[in-house]
């Protein structure tokens, strides 16, 4: 199930208000599978090519024997295909000699039986080559699929083991790119380029040997054109490299801009940002257009110019071959075979040049994948971690210090004791540390100093899984998945029956509207759950918390997305749910927490006031100021 995506906020930029101001690297899109000359354009290079390839080869270790068999099949298939033109040339020579015998009056004429025997040998050679190629393709496809499966499985497992701090610094798109694009690049390389390396090298060596066996002088003339072609290709690749990189960079910019504008289209329209967005898109698109056509034009020059040099080589070979034939030093069939060899000799050279670039791309992709797989995971639970069964719900923060950055503490020497069953409200301005406190209680982050205890047991001594079975959260940002409403509620307790799910929805006042929806509890929420209203989404997350039946309940502005009448109903349901449970309520609307046992007023990570609603109002301090400001009344009213 895919977690519902949070909408991106629009970033300000001093030059353009619609540009993304985040200082993060834009990774060009890799091009592993394109055809033609464009495939030869340089892609992103790995910072450590040797190290990345060594790690990738080590990853392929369990498949080394299968890969060896595949490489032998690829080499064998190429060898058999190399003998084809020479053998076919023998048939051409025999046909020519037969015609000449007929001209000279020989009644036997053309020896069709001999030609037939030669053609059978040709078909056998190509047949064996095809079968070996099919076996090689089957083996490599299987290996590639298994490695891709294994790699994606490891990435998926890694996602659940990474600390939240990783996702604070790495964008969703970057993570998704490693799961999809980078793994696909590795898969394509294994599936295509690995066997191409062997077949190309084998073909170059084999074809060169066959050409030399036919004629040394013709081989030297034919080979003269190869360095000319390679020099030209190198020049063009160097000039087009800048444009291709710029093209890929601006594809990323345009994708990011479109995604951002689509995700924040309501804000865009509300602030009349359409014109600015279009203008910024046009600027990006114009730059992309210029880079793209220059890159494609330069890369498309490679094939026709290379073909021109190749044709010059064919002409020279044909002239020399004709001369040698007249001198009876070479047969017609050998000329035919040599021209075929010359043509097939240049193709693997171009392939090797392309493979060298693909390997650079593969190393870069492998480097990012292994970098992700090797990321530091959350601190593992102690082997002797406690698993508490019956929790009363006492919570204590003892001299807690915490900061997302080591040099900036948000929570400073925070201490508090909550008795079982108490309802604790936490209020304060934005950035005071309210949500951070409950994240620390859930061990989403580990504290820097101090202790957090549940029933006098340090939560560091408990397994995270056991800890989370005793706590349940309802957050301001709803967490719903691409599944049925029934399964979204059941996510709170996987073994719950359908009757339990309905009872939880009824307690959260979600049963009535659910039954009015198409399909009722079996209605599938789409990826961002936009086929139900914001208030209905919040009610479903509350029903999920009800079903979990926790000892400690955390409500982080849980009623912010519902109307006033629904809020009153939810408040009643929450009051029933919180009976006998320790509850933490983070609220901005202070009218919803009047009946809390204790209200903690936070400012800059410190408790500046605490007490009941009436006690805090009587103090006429910071809480009183916050409370009255919501009703637009003066503090002394």
N, C-alpha and C positions, 0 to 999 in steps of 0.2 A: 504494500500500500504506500502511496506517495503522500508524504506529509504536505499539508496545504502550504502553498508558497505565500510568504509575506510580500505585500506590494512594496516595490522599491520607491523610495522618496527621491524627488528630483534634487539634483546637486547644483549648487551655485558655482559659477565660474566667472572670474573677473573679466574675461574676454567675451565669453558667450554664456548667457544664463542657461542654455540648454545643453551645454557640454558636461560630460561626466568629470567631476573634479577629483575623483579618487585617483591617487597616485599608485596605480598598479599596472603591471606589465600587460600589454596586449599581445597575446600569443597568436601568430599567424596560423591560419588553417592549413593543415597538411594536405598534400595532394598525392596520395599513394597510388591511386588507381586510374588516373587520367591517361588518356592515350595520346599518341603523337609526340611531337617535339616538346610540347609543354611539359611533359613528364620530366624533362632533363633540367628544368629550372631548379636552382638551389632552394632548399627548404630551410627550416630552422635547424640550427646545429646544436648538438649537445655540448654542455660545458666540459664534460669529461667523456670523450668518445670511447676511449679504450676501456675505461672503468664501466661505462654503461653496457657496452657490448659484452664485456667479460661477465657481468652480472646476468645479462640475458642468456648467454651461453650456459652459465651455471644453472639457470632456471630450466633450460632445455635438457639438463642432464638425464632425467628419468626416461627420456625418449631418444637417447643417443643411438641405440641399436636400430630403432625404426628409421631414424634420420639417415643412418649409414646405408641401410637398404634402399631408402628412397634416392640417395645420391648415386648409388650404384645403378639403379634403374634409369635415372636421368642420364648418366654418362653412357650406359649401354645403349639406350635408345638413340642418343646422338651419334654414337659410333656407327650403328647400323645405317642411319640415314645418310651419313657421310659417304658410304660406299655406293649409294644409289646413283648419283650422277655419273660416276666413272663407269659403272656397269651399264647404265643406259646409253652412255657414249659408245660402248662396244656394239650395241644394237644399231646405233646410227651408222657406225663405220661399216658394219656388215651389210646394212641396207644400201649404202653408197657403193660398196664393192660389188654387190649383186647387180645394181643398175649398170655399172661400168661393164660387167661381164655380159649383160644383155646387149649393150651397145656394140661390144666386140663380137657378138654373134654366138656367145656361149649358150647352148640350149638349156643348161641348168638354171641360169639366171639367179634370181634371189633365193637364198636358202631360208625359206620360211620356218622350217623346223628349228634351225639354229637361232634365228631371231626370237622365236617363241620361247625357246629354252632360256635365253638371256632375259626376256621380259618376265618370265616366271621368277627368275632370281631377283629381279628388281622388285617385283611385287612382294616376294618373301622378305627382302630386306626392309622395305617400308612397312610391311605388316608387323614384323617383329618390333620395329621401332615404335609403331603405334601402340602395340600391346604393352611394351615396357613403359611408354609414356602414360598410358592409362593407369597402370599399377602405381607408378610414381605419383600421379595426381591424386589417386585414392588415398595413398598412405599420407601424403602431405596434407590433404584436406582434413583427414581424421586427426592428425597431430595438431594442426592449427586450431581446429574446433575445440579439442580437449584443452589446449593451453589457454585459449581465450576464455573457456568456461572456468578453468582453474583461476585465472587471473581476475576475472570479474567476481568470482566467489570470494577471493581473498580481499578484494577492494570492498565488497559488501560487508564482509566481516569486520574489516578495518573501520568502516564508517561507524559501527556501533561501539568501537573501542576508543575512539578519539575523544579527547576532552573538548568541552564546549569552547575553550579558548581558541582551538584550531579554527572553528567555524566563525569566530569573531574576526579573524584576520584573513581568511580565504573565502572568496566569493562562491556562491552556489554554482555559477557557470564554470568556474575553474575546476571544481570537484567533478561536475558532470562531464566536463571535457576529458578528464582522465578515465572515467568509466566507459565512455563511448568512443570519442575520436582517437585518443592515444592507444587504447587497446585495439581498435580497428586497424590502426597503422601497423602495429606489431603483427596482427593476424594476417594482413595482406602481404606483408614482407615474408612471413613464414610460408604462406600459401603460394607465392609467386616468385619472389626474388631469390629465395634460397636455392631453388632448383634451377633458376635462370643463371645463377653464378656458375654452377657446374656445367650446364649445357653450353653456355657461352664460351667458357674456357676450353672445354672439350672440343667444341666446334672450331674455335680458332686454331688450336693445335692440329686437329685432324685435317681440317681443310688446307692449312698451310703445307702439311706433309703431302697431301694429294696433289696440290698445285706444283710443288717442287718435283714430284714424281713425273709430272707431265712435261714441264719445261721450266728450266731455271730462268732463262731470259724473260719469258712471259711473266713469270712470278715477280721478278724484279720490277718490270714496267708496271704491273698491276698494283704493286705495293707502294709505288711512288705517290699515288693519289691518296693513300690512307693518311699520312701525316698532314697533307694539305687540308683534307677534310677536318681532321681533328684540330688543327690550328684555327681554322675558320670557326668551328663549333665553340672552341674555347673563348675566342674573341666575342662571339655573339652572346654566349652564356654570361660572360663577365659584364657586358653592357646591359643585358636584360635583367640581371640579378637585382639591381636597385629597383627597377620598376615592379618586378614580381613581389619583392618584399613589401614595397609600398602598397601594392594592390592587396596583399593579404592583410596588412595592417589596417587598411581602411575598410575592408570587408568586416573586420572585427569591430571597428568604430561604428559602422552603419548598423550592424546587428545589435550592438549594445544600445545605440540610440533608439532604434525601433522598439526593442524590448522594454526599454525604460519608458518611452512614450506610451506604449500599449499598456504597461502595468500601471502607469499613473495618469491614464487618460482623463479620469474625472478631475484630478487636480489641474491638468493641462487646460481643460475646458473652463473650469471654474475661474482660472486666472488669465483667460484669453491668451494662452501661450501658443495657439496653433500656428500663427504666422511666424513667430520666432523659431518654432520647432521645424517648420517646413524650410525656412531659410537655412538653418543649420544642416538639415538633411541635404539640401541642394549643394551646400559647400562640400560636404563629405562626398556626395555622389559625383560631383564634378571632378574632384581629385581622384576618386576611384576610376572614373571613366578614362581620364588621361593616362593614368598608370596602367590600366588594364589593356587599352588598345596598343600602347607602346610595347608592353610586355608580350602581348600576343603577336604583334607584327614582327618583332625581332625574333621570337621563337619560331614563328612560321617561316622565317627565311631559311632556317636550318635545312629543312628537307629539300626544297627545290635547288638550293645552291649545292648541297651535298650530292644530290642526284646529278647535277651538272658535272661536278668533278668526277663522279663515278662513270658517267657516260663517256667522258674523255678517256678514262682508263679502258672502257670497253672498246672504244674506237682503236686505241693504240694496240690493244691485245688482238683485235680482229685483223688489223693490218699485218702485225707480226705473225699471227697464226696462219693467215693466208699465205704469207711468204714461205713459212716453214712447211706448209702443206705442199706448195708447189715444188719445194726442194725435196719432197718425200721424207721429211724429217719428223712429220707430225700427221696424225690422221684427223679426218673430219670429226669423228666422235670425240677425240681428245679436245679439240677446240670447243665443241659444244659443252663438254664436261667442265673445261677450264672456266668458261664464261659463267656457268652456274656456280662454280666454286667461288669465283671472284665476287659475285653478287652476294653469296651467303657468307663470305668472309667479313664484309663490312658491317653486316647487321649485328653480329655478336659484339663487335667493338663498340657500336653505339649503345647496345644493351648494357655492357659493362660500365660505360660512362654514366648511364642512367641509374644503374644499380648502386654505384658509388654514392650518388645523391640520395637515393632511397635509403641506403644504410645510414646516412647522416640523419635523415628524418626519423628513421626507426630508433637510432640511438637517443635522439632527443625525446621521443615518445616514451621509450623504455626508462629513460632517466626520470621523467616526471612520474611514471607509474610506480617505479621502485622507490622514488622519493616519498610518494604518498604511503606506500606499503610500509616503509621504514620509519614513518612519523612516530614520535613518542606517543604512547598510549596513556590512558588514564592510569593512575597509580593502582596496581592490582590489589585486590583484597588480600589480607593476611591469610595464610593457610589455616590459621587458628581463629579466623573471624567468627564472631558470635552470630547465632541465628535466634533472635528472640521470638518466642511464640506469643506470649501474652504481654502486651504493652499497655501500661496504665495511661500514658500520655503526658508524663511530666517532661518538660523541656527546659534546659538551662543553657544559656550562653554565658561562658565564663572567660572574661578578658579576651574577647575575640578581636583580632586584627586581620584585615583583609584589604587587598587592592588588586585591581585587574592588572595594573602595572606595578612592579616591585617598589618603585619610588613614590607612588601616590596611593595612599591608603584612603579607602572609602569608608570602611568600618574601623573605628579607632577605640580600642580598649572597651568593647561593648560587653556589658554584663546584664543578665536578666534571668529571672526564674519564673516559669509558668507552671502552675499546678495542674494536675489532670482535670480535664473537663472545662477549663477556663476558656473564655472567648476573648482573644486579644486582638485589638484593632491597631493597625500601624498606619500612621498618617504622617504627612510632611510634604514639603515641596518636591518638585522633580529633581532627581539626583541626590536625594537625601540618603538613599541606601535601603529603601523599603523592599523592593523586589530582590535586591542582593541578599538580604537576610534569609529569605525563604530559599533562594538558590543554594545558599550555604547549608541550610538545614537539610535540603535534598541531596547534598554532596555533589551537585553539579559542578561546584568548584570546591577545592580544599582550602581551608583557612591558612593564613600565614603563621599566626600565633594564637594561642589560647585553646579552648575546648568547647565543643558543643555536645551536650549529653542528653540522652533520652532515657528516662528512668534510671538516672545516675550512671549510665553506660555511655562511654565516649563513642560517638557514631563512627569514628575512625576504626574502632574495634569491631564494627558490624559490617557484614557484607552489604554492598549496595543493593543487591536484589532483595535481601531481607528488609533493609531499611525502607525501600520503596513499597513493600507490601503493607506497611503500616501508615503510609502517607498518601494523600491524594491531592491533586492540584486542579484548580479551575482558573485559567488565566484569562487576561483581557483579550489576548490574541487566541482565537479558537483554533484548536487542533483537530481537524477532521480529515478523513481519508477517502480515497476513491473506492468506496465500497457501499454496501447497503447501510441504511440507518440502523438496522438491527445490529450489524457487526460493529458499527462505530460506537454504539453504546456498550456492546459486549466487550469492547477493548478494555474496559475497566476491570473486568473479571472474565477471563477466557472460558472458564467452565460454567458460566451462568446459563441457566435455562432460558427459553423464550419467555416463560412466565415471569422470571426475575427481571428480564429486560423491560418488559411492559410495565411491571410494578415500579421500576426505577424511573421510567419515563413519566409515569403518572405522578409520582412524587415530585418530579421536577417540572410539572405542568407542560410536558412535551408530548403527552399521549394524544391529546385531542387534535392538535394541528398535524401530528404525524399521520393519524388515520385519515385526514382529509387530503393528504398528498397522493399523487398517482402511485399506486403500489404499496402505500402505507409503509410499514416497517421494512419492506423489501425494495423500497425505492433506492436507486443507486445515486449517491452524491457524485457530482463530477469532480474534476481534478482540484478545482479551487472552491468547491462546495457553493458555487454561485447560484445553484438552482434552489436554494433555500435562503431566507432572509438572514440578516446579521443576528437578529434577536433569536431566531429559531436555531441558528448554529450554537449560540451560547447556551440555550436551553438543553441542547443535546450533549454538550460537554458537561453540563451540570448533572444530567442524568447518568452520564458515565461515571462521574465521581460518586454519585449516590450508590450505584451498583458496586463500586469497589469496596464500600463499607469500611472506610479507613478508621484508624484510631486518632490520627491527626489530620486535620483538614486545612488546606490552604486555599484561600479565595483571593485572587489578585484582581481586584476591580471586576468581579465576576458579573456584575449586573450593569456594566457600562453600555452594553449594546441593546438593551431592551427598553421598552416604553415604561412609563411610570406605573401603569396598572399591572403589567407583567412583573415589574420589579417588586411590587408589594407581594404578589403571589409567590415569587421566588424567595423573598425574604422570609415568608412564613414557612416555606419548605426547608429553607436553610436552618431556620430556628429549630425545626423538628429534627433535622439531620444532625445538628450540632449538639443535641442533648447527649451528655455523657462523653463527648469528644473534645479534645483540645483543638481549638480553632484559631487560625491566624487569618485576619481579614485586612487586606490592603485596600484602602478606599480613598477616593478623592471627593466623593460626595459624602460629606460628613454626617448628613442626616440619616444615612443607612447604618450607622454604627453607634447610635445613642444607647442601645442596650448592651454594649460590650462590657465585660467585667473590668477590663482595663484597657485604656487607650495609651499607646506609646506615641509620643510626638518626636519625630526624628528631624534633625537638621545637621547636615554635613557629617552623617555617620554617628552622631551622638544623640542620646536621649536627653532632650532639653526639658521635657515635661512628661508626667505620666499620672494617670488616675482615671476616675470615671468621667463620663461626659459632664455631669453637673459640677464635679470638683474642678475640672479644667476650665469650664466657663467662669466659675467663681474666681479663679486665679487672674482672669482678665489678661492673660499672657498671649503667647504665640498661637496656641490652639484657638483661643477665643477670636484672635484676629483672623485665622484661617476660616473658622466657622462662619463668622458674620460676613466675611467678604463674599461668601457664596450667595448671600441673600441681599447683597448690595446695601448693607446697613452699616452705619458707623460702628466702631468698636465699642463705644460707650452706650449704644442704644439699649 
